[in-house]
Amino acid sequence: MNNEQTPSNFRFPKKMHLRKRADFDRVFARKRSAGDRMLVIYCCGGEENYSRLGLVVSRKIGKAHFRNRWKRLIREAFRLEQHLFSAPVDLVVLPRQGATPDIASIRNSFCSLLKQLIKE
C-alpha cells in the first residue's frame, strides 16, 4: 500500500455510482454475495476501469433521515476502502434491518465482507 496517498486518491465522483437498473440487475444476477449482521454485499466484475457502488436502502430500515445516514456511511466506507480492490468491481450494498449505523462497525463489516468476496 502506498503511504503517500493524497485526498484526491480517495475521491468518490458520480461516475463511481451504480445508477442504471440494468447494472443493478447484472450484479444481482451473478449471485455472488456475502453478509453479516450489519451489511449484505453483492459483487461482480466491473465493466469500467474503476469500481462502482450501488446502494439499496429499503423503507424497512427506517425513516428518511435514518436511511440517508446509512447511505452516507456506506459511501464513506467504500471511499476509504476502495484500495482493497485489485480489479474493478461493481458492488451493491444493503444494510440489515435492526442494525445501528456507525462508521467503525460499517467499515469493519465492509472490509471483512470484501475480503470474503475477493477470495471466492
N, C-alpha and C positions, 0 to 999 in steps of 0.2 A: 504494500500500500504506500502510496506517495504521501509523505508528510507535508509536502508543500502545496496542498490543495487550497485554492482560494475560494471565497464565497461564490464566485461566478461558476465554479465547477459544480456547485450544489443547487443550481437554479432549477425551477420547475415550470417551464413555459407551457403554453396551451397545447403545443404540438405533442407533448408527452401525456396528454389526457386521452383516454379512450372515449370517443363521443358517439360513434355510429352504432346502431343496433346490430348491424352485421358483424362488427368487431366483437361486441359482447357475445353474440351467438357463437362465433368461431371459438372463443375462449371456453365457453360453457360446453360446446360440443366435444372438445378434447378430453373432458372428464378427468383431468389431472388436477387434483386438489389436495389440500392439507388443511387441517383445522385444529383448534384447541378451544379452551373455554372463552377466549377473547375474540378471535377472528377466524374466518374461513377464507382461504386464498385459492383462487382458480388460476391456472397458469398455462400458457402455451408459447411457442416460439414466436418472436416478433417478426413482422413483415417490414418494419422500418429499420433504420440504423441505430435506433435508440429504444430504450424500454419505455413502455406506456402503462398508465394506471387508470383503471375504471373503478368506480365506487357504486355499490348498491346498498343503500341505507333505507330500509323499509319503515313505514309508519309504525310498525310494531315496536320499533326501538324507542320511540317516544315522540315528544313534541318537536316542532321545527328547530328550536334553539338547541336541543339535545342532539338531534340528527346532524345539524351543522357543526357542532363541536366534534362529533365523531369524524366527519369528513375532514375538517381542518387537521385533526391529529393524525389521521391515516395518511393524508398527503404529506405532512411533515415527516412522518416515519419513512415514507417512500423516498422523499427528497434526501434525507440524511443517510439512508442505507442503500442508495442506488449503486454504490461502488461494489456491492456484493455480486452484481450480475456480471458473469463472464461473457455472456452473449445477450443480445437484445431479447427481451421477453415482454409479453402482454399479460398484465395481471388484472384480475377483478377481485376486489376485496369486499367482504361482507362482515359487518360486526355481529357478534352474537347478542341475542336478546338477553337482558338481565345483567350484562357486564357493565362495569363503570369505566368510562374512558379517562385515562391519564397517560401522558406521553411515555413515561418509563415502561409501563406494562405493555402498551401498544408496540413500542419499539422492540421490546424483548420478544413478544409474540411474533411480530413481523419477521424478525431475524431468524428465529428458530424455524418458523414455517417455510421461509425461503430456503434455508439450508436443507430441509427435508425435500422440497421440490427439486432443488438443484441436483441432489443425489440420485433421484429417480431417473 
